[in-house]
Amino acid sequence: MGRKFFGTDGVRGTANIHPMTAEMALRIGAAVGRYFRNDGKNNHRVVIGKDTRRSGYMFENALTAGLTSTGMNVLLLGPVPTPAVGLLTNSMRADLGVMISASHNPAVDNGIKFFGPDGFKLSDQAELELEELIIKGVEPAQAMNIGRAKRIDSGRFRYIERIKSSLPSSVPLRGMKVVIDCANGAAHKTAPEALWELGAEVIPIGVSPNGSNINSGCGSTHTQAAADAVVAHGADVGISLDGDADRVMIIDETGHVADGDQIMGLLAHRWALQDRLRGGALVATVMSNLGLERFLASKGLNLERTSVGDRYVVEAMRKGGFNLGGEQSGHIVMTDYATTGDGLLAGLQFLEAMAETGKPASDLTKSFETVPQLLKNVRYELGQTPLETAGVKSAIASAEAALVGKGRLLIRKSGTEPLVRVMAECEDAALLERTVDSVVDAVASAL
């Protein structure tokens, strides 16, 4: 059975357009409230965090109304990073955590992500069951059993302390100049405060949210601003987060940007040498570069690949007993410390490597040589199915045949945006571009 509302990371779309409307948020809140409060008792609670989008106020209120209508007690955290919601759901003994965010998407988008009582994202099966409740509707609680709502002002401070505890006290950051780009998003206060408290000289950018500038010309998907700041200030390193701070890109002292694959390669090798890497493997998605796989193999380590989406990475990690995983896009998951991707946490692990080795960031951001990889996106309208047309299927088959023994091709629909993503890897640059363009052209023609 296909999912109607949930993508690879919750429900997401443009604010005030189905399914991201206040009415739907109310229905979603009521459905998830009934799902987790199914015994009629009034001791159930949910924590809700959000990023800095203007529409966050609307969805926060609508979700709160839906949840309290079914008897859930709501604890409102305000703007906090997504990993803080996972942490606080568990530490505050809540039955459910909700994050209102569209992550790296533009400000006009928004989304709703859910965490179970253990702080991990909900399973596919749970989301399917929730969709049934959303469609059918649920009975509200009796008047005397309506839930309460309360604002919690200490959420970000609890998260900061947890983040700081991941860095050994023997690893000082004094004398280290760090640019931190918070994408005008959820970490605009937590990330600079945590780094400052750990002793770093902090140069913050992207810390003036106004409701409409999240991820705009800044953050992990627009790293030029951070790269320019690193060079201009003579900083040792830059840490660039996305709107909800579950992704990170690292910028070295020259302004060069390292993606999630390079960061994961560094951490996997370091952790293996320290006997910290459980299972002798890193978990990553099918999007991760072939160069990462070759690098790990040269160190006697394995790469376990999953479908795209950090939730699938986490599921594979929990099933296989692994403690390090992530995505090329910058989700880095370290289950020794967190239940989901945490950009600031990964940044601190990188700073620890710098402090312990005495090496500059430029030496640590190039763990391996990447195999040339080309990714192009084609936007489509909701309801269109370009991958099902005969012309596109034929183009894909021809491209795959051309890459046999030379590389690989991956075509998929994005789980967070209406995009067809066409990616290929091949050491023959001309063949790489030719095969990707052939599929992109076919998809565009089908639209």
C-alpha positions in Angstrom: 0.0 0.0 0.0 1.5 3.4 -1.0 1.6 6.3 1.4 -0.6 9.3 0.5 0.8 12.0 2.8 4.2 10.8 4.2 7.4 11.1 2.2 10.9 10.0 3.2 10.9 12.5 6.1 7.3 13.2 7.3 4.7 15.2 5.6 6.1 18.1 3.5 4.9 20.7 1.0 4.2 24.3 0.3 2.5 26.1 3.2 -1.3 26.6 2.7 -1.4 24.1 -0.2 -2.6 20.6 0.4 -1.4 18.6 2.3 0.4 21.4 4.2 -2.7 23.3 5.3 -3.9 24.3 8.8 -6.9 22.0 8.4 -4.7 19.1 7.5 -2.4 19.8 10.4 -5.4 19.8 12.7 -6.4 16.4 11.3 -2.9 15.1 11.6 -2.6 16.2 15.2 -5.9 14.6 16.1 -4.9 11.3 14.3 -1.5 11.1 15.9 -3.0 12.0 19.3 -5.5 9.2 19.1 -2.7 6.8 17.9 -0.5 7.5 21.0 -3.3 8.1 23.5 -5.4 5.0 23.0 -6.1 4.1 26.7 -8.3 7.1 27.6 -5.8 8.3 30.2 -4.7 11.9 30.6 -1.0 11.3 31.4 0.2 11.3 27.8 2.4 14.1 26.5 3.9 15.3 23.2 6.8 17.7 22.7 6.6 20.1 19.7 9.6 21.9 18.2 9.8 24.1 15.1 12.3 26.0 12.9 12.0 29.7 12.0 9.5 29.7 9.1 6.6 32.1 9.4 4.1 29.3 8.7 5.5 27.5 11.8 3.2 29.5 14.0 0.1 28.3 12.1 1.1 24.7 12.1 2.1 24.8 15.8 -1.3 26.1 16.7 -3.2 23.7 14.5 -1.3 20.6 15.7 -1.7 21.7 19.3 -5.5 22.0 18.8 -5.7 18.6 17.2 -3.5 16.9 19.8 -5.3 18.4 22.8 -8.7 17.6 21.3 -7.8 13.9 21.7 -6.5 14.3 25.3 -2.7 14.7 24.6 -0.8 17.2 26.8 1.4 19.4 24.6 4.8 20.8 25.6 5.9 23.6 23.2 9.7 23.9 22.8 9.7 26.8 20.3 12.5 27.0 17.7 15.0 24.2 18.4 17.0 21.8 16.1 15.4 18.6 14.9 17.8 16.5 16.9 16.8 18.4 20.0 13.2 17.1 19.6 14.4 13.5 19.3 16.5 14.0 22.5 13.8 15.7 24.5 11.0 13.3 23.5 13.0 10.6 25.2 14.4 12.6 28.2 11.0 14.2 29.0 9.3 10.8 28.9 7.0 12.0 26.1 4.9 9.5 24.0 5.6 11.5 20.9 7.8 14.2 19.4 6.9 16.5 16.6 9.2 18.8 14.6 7.7 21.4 12.3 10.2 22.0 9.6 10.9 21.5 5.9 14.6 21.1 6.6 16.7 22.5 3.7 13.7 23.5 1.6 12.8 27.2 0.9 10.9 29.3 3.4 7.5 28.8 1.6 7.6 25.1 2.4 7.0 23.4 5.7 6.8 19.9 7.0 5.8 17.8 10.0 8.2 15.0 11.3 7.4 12.6 14.1 9.5 10.8 16.7 8.4 7.9 18.8 8.9 7.7 22.6 12.4 6.3 22.1 13.4 9.5 20.2 13.7 7.7 16.9 11.5 8.6 13.8 8.4 6.5 13.2 8.5 3.4 11.1 6.8 3.1 7.7 4.2 0.8 9.3 3.3 3.4 11.9 3.0 6.1 9.3 0.6 3.9 7.2 -1.6 3.4 10.3 -1.5 7.1 10.9 -2.6 7.8 7.4 -5.7 5.6 7.9 -6.6 7.6 11.0 -6.1 10.9 9.1 -8.4 9.8 6.3 -11.1 8.3 8.5 -11.0 10.9 11.3 -11.1 10.2 15.0 -13.5 10.8 17.9 -12.4 13.7 20.1 -11.9 13.3 23.8 -14.7 14.1 26.3 -14.8 17.7 27.5 -13.1 16.9 30.9 -10.3 14.9 29.1 -9.1 17.6 26.7 -5.4 18.0 27.0 -3.3 21.0 28.2 -0.6 23.0 26.4 2.5 24.4 28.1 5.5 26.3 26.8 8.9 24.9 27.8 11.6 27.6 27.7 14.5 25.3 28.8 14.6 23.0 25.7 17.5 24.6 23.9 19.6 24.8 27.0 19.1 21.1 27.7 20.1 20.3 24.2 23.2 22.5 24.4 24.4 20.7 27.5 23.8 17.3 25.8 25.8 18.5 22.7 28.7 19.8 24.9 28.9 16.5 26.8 29.8 14.7 23.5 33.2 16.5 23.4 35.7 15.3 26.0 36.8 17.9 28.5 40.4 17.1 27.5 39.7 18.5 24.0 39.6 22.3 24.4 38.5 24.5 21.5 40.4 27.6 22.9 42.3 29.4 20.1 40.2 27.8 17.4 38.3 30.3 15.1 35.1 28.8 13.8 32.6 30.2 11.4 29.1 28.8 12.1 26.4 29.2 9.5 23.0 28.5 11.0 20.9 29.1 7.8 18.7 31.6 9.7 17.1 28.5 11.0 16.4 26.5 14.2 20.0 26.5 15.5 20.5 30.3 15.3 20.9 30.4 19.0 22.0 26.9 20.1 24.9 26.4 17.8 26.8 29.7 18.5 26.1 29.4 22.2 27.4 25.8 22.4 30.6 26.6 20.5 31.3 29.7 22.6 30.7 27.8 25.8 33.3 25.2 24.6 35.9 27.9 24.2 35.9 28.6 20.4 36.2 32.0 18.9 32.8 32.1 17.1 32.0 34.0 13.9 28.2 33.5 13.4 26.4 34.0 10.2 22.8 33.2 9.2 21.6 34.0 12.7 19.0 36.7 12.0 15.8 34.8 11.1 12.8 36.8 10.0 10.4 34.1 9.0 11.2 34.1 5.3 15.0 34.0 5.0 15.7 30.4 6.2 18.1 28.6 3.9 18.1 31.7 1.6 21.7 32.2 0.3 23.1 30.5 3.4 23.3 27.1 5.1 24.4 23.7 4.0 22.8 24.0 0.6 24.3 27.4 -0.1 27.8 27.2 1.4 29.4 30.1 -0.4 28.5 32.6 2.4 30.2 30.4 5.0 33.2 29.8 2.7 33.6 33.5 2.1 33.4 34.2 5.8 36.1 31.6 6.6 38.5 33.1 4.2 37.7 36.7 5.1 38.1 36.1 8.8 41.1 33.7 8.5 39.1 31.1 10.4 40.3 27.6 11.0 37.1 25.9 9.8 33.5 26.6 8.9 30.4 24.6 10.0 27.4 25.1 7.8 24.0 23.8 9.0 20.7 23.6 7.3 17.4 25.0 8.4 16.6 22.5 11.1 20.3 21.7 11.8 20.2 18.0 11.1 22.6 18.4 8.2 26.1 19.8 8.0 28.8 20.7 5.5 32.4 21.4 6.6 34.5 24.2 5.1 38.3 24.1 5.4 40.5 27.1 5.9 40.8 27.7 2.2 37.1 27.8 1.6 36.8 24.3 0.2 33.6 22.5 1.0 33.5 18.9 2.2 30.2 16.9 1.9 28.8 14.2 4.2 30.7 11.4 2.4 34.1 13.0 3.3 33.0 13.6 6.9 31.7 10.1 7.3 34.9 8.7 5.8 37.0 10.6 8.3 34.9 9.6 11.3 34.6 5.9 10.3 38.4 5.6 10.0 39.1 7.5 13.3 36.4 5.5 15.2 37.8 2.2 13.8 41.3 3.1 15.0 39.9 4.0 18.4 37.9 0.7 18.5 34.7 2.7 18.6 33.1 1.7 15.2 30.6 -1.0 16.0 30.3 -3.7 13.4 33.3 -2.5 11.4 31.0 -0.7 9.0 29.5 2.6 8.0 25.9 2.8 6.9 25.1 5.2 4.0 22.7 5.5 1.2 22.8 4.6 -2.5 23.8 8.2 -3.2 27.1 8.0 -1.4 30.2 8.2 -3.7 31.9 5.0 -4.9 35.2 6.6 -3.7 33.9 6.3 -0.1 33.2 2.6 -0.6 36.7 2.1 -2.0 38.3 4.1 0.9 36.5 2.1 3.6 37.5 -1.2 1.9 41.1 -0.2 1.9 40.9 0.2 5.7 39.2 -3.1 6.1 35.8 -1.6 6.7 32.4 -2.2 5.0 29.8 0.2 3.6 26.3 -0.8 4.2 24.0 0.9 1.7 20.3 1.8 2.2 17.5 3.7 0.3 17.7 7.5 0.4 16.5 9.0 3.6 18.2 9.3 7.0 15.4 7.3 8.6 16.3 4.3 6.5 20.0 4.8 7.5 18.9 4.8 11.1 16.7 1.7 10.7 19.7 -0.2 9.2 21.9 1.0 11.9 19.6 -0.2 14.7 18.9 -3.5 12.9 22.6 -4.2 12.3 24.0 -2.8 15.6 26.0 -0.1 13.8 26.7 3.3 15.4 27.8 5.5 12.5 25.9 6.3 9.4 24.5 9.1 7.2 24.1 10.7 3.8 26.2 12.5 1.3 23.8 15.5 1.8 25.2 16.0 5.3 23.0 14.0 7.6 25.5 12.3 10.0 23.9 9.9 12.5 25.8 8.9 15.6 23.6 6.7 17.8 26.0 6.8 20.7 24.9 10.4 21.1 21.7 11.1 19.2 18.7 9.4 17.6 18.8 11.3 14.3 21.1 13.3 12.1 22.8 16.2 14.0 24.8 18.8 12.2 26.3 20.5 15.2 27.2 17.2 16.8 29.0 16.1 13.6 30.7 19.5 13.5 32.0 18.9 17.0 33.4 15.5 16.1 35.3 17.2 13.3 36.7 19.9 15.6 37.8 17.1 18.0 39.7 15.5 15.1 41.4 18.8 14.4 42.3 19.3 18.0 43.6 15.8 18.6 45.6 15.5 15.4 46.8 19.1 15.2 46.1 19.0 11.4 44.3 21.8 9.5 40.8 21.2 8.3 42.1 20.9 4.7 44.0 17.7 5.6 41.0 16.2 7.3 38.3 16.9 4.6 40.0 14.9 1.9 39.8 11.3 3.2 39.5 9.9 -0.3 39.4 10.7 -4.0 35.8 10.9 -5.3 34.7 9.1 -8.4 33.2 11.8 -10.7 29.5 12.0 -9.9 26.8 14.1 -11.7 23.4 14.8 -10.3 20.7 16.7 -12.2 17.1 17.4 -11.1 13.9 17.7 -13.1 11.0 19.4 -11.4 7.5 18.0 -12.1 4.0 18.9 -11.1 2.1 16.9 -8.5 0.1 14.1 -10.3 2.6 13.7 -13.1 4.3 10.3 -13.5 7.2 10.8 -15.9 9.2 7.7 -14.9 6.4 5.5 -16.1 6.5 6.6 -19.7 7.9 4.4 -22.4 10.4 7.0 -23.6 11.9 7.5 -20.2 12.1 3.8 -19.5 13.9 3.3 -22.8 16.3 6.2 -22.1 17.1 4.7 -18.7 17.7 1.2 -20.2 20.1 2.7 -22.8 22.0 4.7 -20.1 22.4 1.7 -17.9 23.7 -0.4 -20.8 26.3 2.3 -21.6 27.5 2.3 -18.0 27.9 -1.5 -17.6 31.3 -2.2 -16.1 32.1 1.6 -16.1 29.9 3.1 -13.5 26.4 3.2 -12.1 23.1 5.1 -12.7 20.5 6.0 -10.1 17.1 7.5 -10.9 14.5 8.3 -8.2 11.8 10.6 -7.1 12.7 12.9 -4.3 10.9 12.1 -1.1 10.8 15.7 0.0 10.3 17.8 -3.2 8.5 17.2 -6.6 11.8 16.4 -8.3 13.1 13.5 -10.4 16.8 13.0 -9.4 19.1 11.6 -12.0 22.6 10.6 -10.7 25.4 8.7 -12.3 29.0 7.9 -11.4 31.7 7.2 -14.0 35.4 8.0 -14.4 34.8 8.8 -18.1 33.6 12.4 -17.8 32.1 12.6 -21.3 30.2 9.3 -20.9 29.0 10.5 -17.4 27.5 13.7 -18.8 26.1 12.0 -21.9 24.2 9.3 -19.9 22.8 11.8 -17.4 21.7 14.3 -20.0 20.0 11.5 -22.1 17.8 10.6 -19.1 17.1 14.2 -18.1 16.1 15.1 -21.6 13.7 12.1 -21.8 12.1 13.1 -18.5 11.8 16.7 -19.6 10.2 15.6 -22.8 7.7 13.4 -21.0 6.6 16.4 -18.9 
